[in-house]
Amino acid sequence: MDLTAAANRGAFSVNSKTDSIGNVPVGSTKTDTVTVTNTGKATLTISSVRSSNARFTVSPVNASIPVNANKKFGITFAPAAAGAQTSFIVFTHDGPTSPDTVTASGTGTAPAFSVNRKNVAFGSVVIATGKPDSVSVTNTGTAALVISSVTSTNARLQ
């Protein structure tokens, strides 16, 4: 091995080997960044940046970083379902430690509608009077539940 050539290469350094993106509502996205710094003696060429999980994307997918300079890489999480997910973000480059990996994680969140009863039996009601009753709605999910309207299929029930 040519030690002179190895000593005159770029060197990969990342500000964090883990990136917790946090909670993201299903159907939306959230982007976080990691910063790669070239601590070597020559330009560091990152030929590819890939994610092991399609729900995490990275931009840019390659870069050239001059000596003592840095570059931010955006990691975007776009959950399709509720629950925790992880991805390995793999940086392939011409430095001596290639490939280097950052572990990204995020949790997809979604509301879940639950009602304490599906039928309301009013029993006998005197004509032209009313009889109030109610049901309880609970959000058993992991994101805010928004109820925009409540309607009845029977015009006599309001």
C-alpha positions as CSV (number, residue, x, y, z in Angstrom):
1,M,0.0,0.0,0.0
2,D,1.3,3.4,-0.9
3,L,1.3,5.3,2.4
4,T,1.9,8.7,0.7
5,A,-1.2,8.2,-1.4
6,A,-3.3,7.2,1.6
7,A,-2.1,10.2,3.6
8,N,-3.0,12.6,0.7
9,R,-6.7,11.6,0.6
10,G,-9.9,13.2,1.8
11,A,-11.2,12.0,5.2
12,F,-14.9,11.5,6.1
13,S,-16.2,12.9,9.4
14,V,-19.9,13.3,10.2
15,N,-21.3,15.4,13.0
16,S,-23.5,12.5,14.2
17,K,-23.7,8.7,13.5
18,T,-27.4,8.8,14.4
19,D,-30.2,11.0,13.3
20,S,-33.6,10.9,15.2
21,I,-36.1,12.7,13.0
22,G,-38.8,12.2,15.6
23,N,-42.6,12.0,15.1
24,V,-44.0,12.7,11.6
25,P,-47.7,12.5,10.7
26,V,-48.5,9.8,8.1
27,G,-48.8,11.6,4.7
28,S,-46.4,14.4,5.5
29,T,-42.6,14.7,5.6
30,K,-39.9,16.0,7.8
31,T,-36.3,16.7,6.9
32,D,-33.3,16.8,9.2
33,T,-29.6,17.3,8.2
34,V,-26.2,15.7,9.0
35,T,-23.0,17.6,8.2
36,V,-20.1,15.8,6.6
37,T,-16.7,17.4,7.0
38,N,-13.5,16.6,5.0
39,T,-10.7,16.4,7.6
40,G,-8.2,15.0,5.1
41,K,-5.5,16.4,2.9
42,A,-7.3,16.3,-0.5
43,T,-10.8,16.7,-1.8
44,L,-13.3,14.1,-0.5
45,T,-15.5,12.7,-3.3
46,I,-18.7,11.1,-2.1
47,S,-19.8,9.0,-5.1
48,S,-23.2,7.9,-3.6
49,V,-25.5,8.3,-0.7
50,R,-28.1,5.6,-0.3
51,S,-30.9,4.8,2.1
52,S,-31.8,1.2,3.1
53,N,-35.4,2.2,3.6
54,A,-37.5,3.9,0.8
55,R,-39.3,6.0,3.4
56,F,-36.0,7.9,4.0
57,T,-34.5,9.8,1.2
58,V,-31.2,11.8,1.1
59,S,-30.2,14.9,-0.8
60,P,-27.7,15.4,-2.4
61,V,-26.9,11.9,-3.5
62,N,-23.2,12.7,-4.1
63,A,-20.8,15.6,-3.5
64,S,-17.2,16.8,-3.6
65,I,-16.0,18.4,-0.4
66,P,-12.7,20.4,-0.4
67,V,-10.2,20.1,2.5
68,N,-11.5,21.5,5.8
69,A,-14.9,22.2,4.3
70,N,-18.3,20.7,5.0
71,K,-21.5,19.8,3.3
72,K,-25.0,19.3,4.7
73,F,-27.1,16.3,3.6
74,G,-30.8,16.4,4.1
75,I,-32.5,13.2,5.3
76,T,-36.2,13.3,4.7
77,F,-38.7,10.9,6.4
78,A,-42.1,10.3,4.7
79,P,-44.0,7.6,6.7
80,A,-46.7,5.7,4.9
81,A,-48.0,4.0,8.1
82,A,-47.9,4.6,11.9
83,G,-44.9,3.2,13.8
84,A,-41.2,3.4,14.3
85,Q,-38.9,3.0,11.3
86,T,-35.1,3.0,10.8
87,S,-32.8,3.4,7.8
88,F,-29.1,3.0,7.3
89,I,-27.8,6.0,5.2
90,V,-24.7,4.7,3.5
91,F,-22.0,7.2,2.2
92,T,-19.7,5.7,-0.3
93,H,-16.6,7.9,-0.8
94,D,-12.9,7.8,-1.7
95,G,-11.7,8.3,1.9
96,P,-10.0,5.5,3.9
97,T,-13.1,4.6,6.0
98,S,-15.6,4.1,3.1
99,P,-18.4,3.2,3.4
100,D,-19.6,5.2,6.4
101,T,-23.1,4.8,7.8
102,V,-25.5,7.1,9.6
103,T,-28.5,5.5,11.3
104,A,-31.7,7.5,10.8
105,S,-34.9,6.9,12.7
106,G,-38.4,8.3,12.8
107,T,-41.9,7.4,13.9
108,G,-45.0,7.7,11.7
109,T,-48.0,9.0,13.6
110,A,-51.7,8.8,12.8
111,P,-55.0,9.4,14.6
112,A,-57.4,6.5,15.3
113,F,-61.1,7.0,15.9
114,S,-62.8,4.9,18.6
115,V,-66.4,5.3,19.8
116,N,-67.8,3.8,22.9
117,R,-71.0,2.5,21.2
118,K,-72.1,2.2,17.6
119,N,-75.9,2.3,18.2
120,V,-78.0,4.6,20.4
121,A,-81.4,3.2,21.4
122,F,-83.8,6.0,22.3
123,G,-86.7,3.7,23.4
124,S,-90.1,5.4,23.7
125,V,-90.1,9.2,23.1
126,V,-93.2,11.4,23.4
127,I,-94.1,13.0,20.0
128,A,-92.9,16.6,19.6
129,T,-90.3,16.2,22.4
130,G,-86.7,15.2,22.5
131,K,-84.6,12.8,24.4
132,P,-80.9,13.6,24.5
133,D,-78.2,11.0,24.4
134,S,-74.5,10.9,23.5
135,V,-71.6,8.8,22.5
136,S,-67.9,9.2,23.5
137,V,-65.2,9.5,20.9
138,T,-61.6,8.6,21.8
139,N,-58.4,9.1,19.9
140,T,-56.5,5.9,20.4
141,G,-53.8,7.0,17.8
142,T,-50.6,8.8,18.0
143,A,-51.5,12.1,16.2
144,A,-54.3,14.7,16.7
145,L,-57.7,13.6,15.6
146,V,-59.7,16.4,13.9
147,I,-63.5,15.9,13.7
148,S,-64.8,18.4,11.2
149,S,-68.5,17.5,11.2
150,V,-71.0,15.1,12.7
151,T,-74.2,14.2,10.8
152,S,-77.0,11.7,11.0
153,T,-78.5,9.7,8.1
154,N,-81.9,10.3,9.7
155,A,-83.3,13.8,9.4
156,R,-85.3,13.4,12.7
157,L,-82.1,12.9,14.7
158,Q,-80.0,16.0,15.3
